[in-house]
Amino acid sequence: MKKDLKLFISWSFVVFWMGLIFFFSAQPAKESAELSRGVTEVVTEFIEKVVPFTILDFNTLHTFIRKGAHLFIYFVLGILVFNAFQVTGIKGWKGIWWSLGVCVLYAITDEIHQLFVPGRSGEMMDVLIDSVGATGGIAFYKGFLSLFRIKL
């Protein structure tokens, strides 16, 4: 595949994923809560089938799922941004730090964006969770590339 096409595709995935994050962040609090509550209900039903005597209450599980979504969505963003920098030719520690910087900066702007959405707020704890997710994604992908000796 030509390098220009690889660049376009890899950065397109980054922009798409950032757009998805923006979409979720633009949802008013009520819509966002309904979505995560629906997921929580499904998870609760599953847990109750597997472990009939669970000690988790619905609200605790709901919070865990919401924060877990932050972790996951930024884990994926970390992978996508790191991959895009690798394809661009920014590799090694420089690629790692640039990738992390982009992800953390996006997490900060995402929380600022939520300040302007009805019923939502910007939380520093979410920036921290997002940053941990991005770091995990970058580390996972770097480890994957190294383990299988994949050169981009």
C-alpha positions in Angstrom: 0.0 0.0 0.0 1.3 3.5 -0.9 2.5 5.6 2.1 0.1 8.4 1.2 -2.8 6.1 1.4 -1.6 4.6 4.7 -1.3 8.1 6.1 -4.7 9.1 5.0 -6.3 5.9 6.3 -4.6 6.0 9.7 -5.3 9.6 10.4 -8.9 9.2 9.1 -9.4 6.5 11.8 -8.1 9.0 14.4 -10.5 11.7 13.2 -13.4 9.3 13.0 -12.8 8.1 16.6 -12.4 11.7 17.9 -15.7 12.5 16.2 -17.3 9.6 18.0 -16.0 10.8 21.3 -17.3 14.3 20.5 -20.7 12.8 19.6 -20.9 11.1 22.9 -19.8 14.2 24.8 -22.3 16.3 23.0 -25.2 14.3 24.3 -27.2 16.1 27.0 -26.9 14.4 30.5 -30.3 12.8 30.2 -29.5 11.0 26.9 -26.0 10.0 28.1 -27.4 8.6 31.3 -30.1 6.6 29.5 -27.5 5.1 27.2 -25.2 4.0 30.0 -28.2 2.9 32.2 -29.3 0.6 29.4 -25.8 -0.9 29.2 -25.8 -1.2 33.0 -29.1 -3.1 33.0 -27.8 -5.6 30.5 -24.6 -6.1 32.5 -26.6 -6.4 35.7 -28.8 -9.1 34.2 -25.8 -11.0 33.0 -24.0 -10.8 36.4 -27.1 -11.9 38.3 -27.3 -15.0 36.1 -23.6 -15.8 36.6 -23.3 -14.8 40.3 -26.8 -14.9 41.9 -25.7 -13.1 45.1 -23.9 -10.1 43.8 -22.8 -7.3 46.2 -22.7 -4.6 43.6 -25.6 -2.3 43.6 -26.9 -0.7 40.4 -25.5 2.8 41.0 -22.0 1.4 41.7 -22.1 -0.7 38.6 -23.4 2.2 36.6 -20.5 4.4 37.7 -18.1 1.6 37.0 -19.5 1.2 33.4 -19.4 5.0 32.7 -15.8 5.2 33.9 -14.9 2.0 32.1 -16.3 3.5 28.9 -13.9 6.4 29.3 -11.0 4.0 29.8 -12.0 1.9 26.8 -12.7 4.7 24.3 -9.3 6.4 25.1 -7.5 3.0 25.0 -8.7 2.7 21.4 -7.8 6.4 20.7 -4.3 5.8 22.1 -3.8 2.8 19.7 -5.1 4.8 16.7 -3.1 7.9 17.4 0.1 5.9 18.1 -0.5 3.9 14.9 -0.9 7.2 12.9 2.3 8.6 14.2 4.1 5.4 13.4 2.9 5.5 9.8 3.8 9.2 9.7 7.4 8.2 10.6 7.4 9.5 14.2 8.6 6.4 16.1 10.1 5.4 19.3 9.8 7.5 22.4 9.0 10.5 20.3 6.0 8.8 18.8 4.9 7.6 22.3 5.1 11.1 23.8 3.4 12.8 20.8 0.6 10.2 20.9 0.1 10.6 24.6 0.2 14.4 24.3 -2.5 14.3 21.6 -4.7 12.0 23.6 -4.4 14.0 26.8 -5.0 17.3 25.1 -8.1 15.8 23.4 -9.3 14.5 26.8 -8.9 18.0 28.3 -10.7 19.6 25.4 -13.4 16.9 25.6 -14.1 17.8 29.3 -14.1 21.5 28.4 -16.6 20.8 25.6 -18.9 19.0 28.2 -19.1 22.2 30.2 -21.3 23.7 27.4 -23.6 20.6 27.1 -26.8 20.8 29.1 -26.6 18.9 32.4 -23.0 17.8 31.8 -19.8 18.9 33.6 -16.1 18.7 32.9 -14.2 16.4 35.4 -10.5 16.3 36.0 -11.0 12.7 37.2 -12.3 11.8 33.7 -9.2 13.4 32.1 -7.1 11.2 34.4 -9.1 8.1 33.5 -8.9 9.0 29.8 -5.1 9.5 30.1 -4.7 6.1 31.8 -6.8 4.5 29.0 -4.7 6.2 26.3 -1.4 5.2 28.0 -2.7 1.6 28.2 -3.6 1.6 24.5 -0.3 3.0 23.4 1.6 0.6 25.6 -0.5 -2.3 24.4 0.0 -1.5 20.7 3.8 -0.8 21.2 4.1 -4.1 22.9 2.1 -5.8 20.1 4.3 -4.3 17.4 7.5 -5.2 19.3 6.3 -8.8 20.2 5.5 -9.6 16.6 8.3 -7.4 15.2 5.9 -5.5 13.0 7.4 -2.5 11.2 5.0 0.2 10.0 
